[in-house]
Amino acid sequence: MASDVIYCSVCGAASQIKATFCFHCGQKLIIGTPPTPLASPKQGSPTGCLKPQHILYHRYRILEMVGQGGMGAVYKARDLKFGRKVAIKEMSQHNLNTQEIDETTERFRQEANMLARLTHPNLPSVYDYFEEGGRWYLAMDFIKGETVEDYAAKASDRVLPTLEVIDIGIQLTYVLGYLHTRPTPIIFRDLKPLNIMITIEKHVYLIDFGVARLFKRGQAKDTLAFGSVGYAAPEQYGKAQTTPRSDIYSLGVILHQLLTGSDPQDNKPLFHFQPLAFYNSALPNELTELVAFMLEVDSRMRPGSMVGVRRELERIRVRLRQPSGSPSSPSHSSSPSTPVRRPSALPKQYTAQQSVFPFTPIHFR
């Protein structure tokens, strides 16, 4: 009976009429006419329709929509239970039939549970997942920043400073190496500037693990089943199993793009990259060769792990940061007398000759 309950003016949850505080959010209850709830989205309606002040799942107050794409929408919201800002990712089921909904729902639950167990400084924390109004939602850290795609777009010719690109690369090797070395290894498979956030402090976060893709039937014209054109490794176009080397290739694409401003989707042929020196002869030879090593079409010829890539990037960074003119300062000359340690000289356990990882990885995307 409606007369037996009172509705919280903060979160909208119903409590018994004699209650003093809301059982859900703990706010003091005020006797009065129950509020008219904001309409929940109908099953089958487009995503991105939640309005500011809408209370979602009796817990999250929508503040604004911050992004929308083919797989759903992302909102900034306030968690009324803990008083923190969160990002809410909304995923519609309206393109799926009954069987697909059942299969997708189970996969979503499994992957959301797995994401919630990941802990790394370069990953947003996942707090909650739930279904409401015919769609699924993820609640996670709200990151105040912008995508690397937007960040680079503001730079001159879309080219970032070399040391900054190396720092971004090192942070990504840490988080991707963490994913690759989980008890059940995780291959990200859709590494691109749009899926990387950067804060004003230049801290990088890997976002969009692809659970949203479970809810989209078919693919956009510029998207593969498991990756994005231009960034996906060659093996992602065929039947070969993807491994950590697939993410290494994508990281090489990102480093190349941020150092040159060249869009990888414009490559003709697609997997052909001009050497970094073609764009900027002042770039360190070691960096040019490392990126070329990462972009090998044959996955067996790429570095075998993110550890090897990180060690090489860190070594290059140390040399670039040394004062000019010091005995060990880097030389960018292409003269044969310049000692250049090729990436293929990485420790044996990290070289391209390492065998393909003997596991069945989790594949996001």
C-alpha angles and dihedrals in degrees: 000000000000090000090061095062140058123207123226112240090212106048102008095235119146121240133176114282092244094053119113097196132036110262090217109042100013096235119144111265122232119208111235146095112330110254120252103250119231111253115265117225115268120241108265095025120122120271122248095057100114110117128216112277092025110142110225121199090350088284117061122069110205112230102175144326111258102179144006134189144151093293099048142284140294124220135189108230142166120243101224092196096058102017095237133128115249139179114240117203113202122203124187126215096198095110094054131086123225095270092046091049091054093048094043093047092055092047090047092053092049094048094042090053090049093048090051089060095054115102121184135133090239096051126076113237117248111221106175147354129198146152125243134158095003098308141084127243136197121202115203145148114311106229116206103214142068138267117272086240091061092039093054092044089067094054123093107276086350089280120136125206112276096241091049091052090049091050091051090048093050092051090051092050089055096052096039090047088052091053093046092054100049115123085258101033118231123216111199095202098182104066110158137133091265090061095051124079124202125194129211087262088058092248112152127219127190108222141175104047092190104254084126090063089065087070099054121085109209126000138265114256092254095047131083123213087258109019146359126284111259094020101053117094117248092252090062088068094059141035098282117120114253118233136176086287088069090062089044089057092050091049089052089053091052094048090049092049096047092047096047108023088231117143109229091211088067094060115123107225094026098234096044115105123183111232114264089245089064087068101031122011090190093070114108114269089227091058092047091052095044092053091047089050091053091049096056109138091219105071091210089065095057127089110286099227144012089248091068092047092049094050091052093048091048091050091051091047092053091053093047092051094053115103114268112261096025115134093255099036114132122264119210095193118122091216113135089235091065109100107230121179105216117221088240087071090070116128111290095251091060101043127110091255091072111115121253111278109271098227143090103243131203108253119211108196 
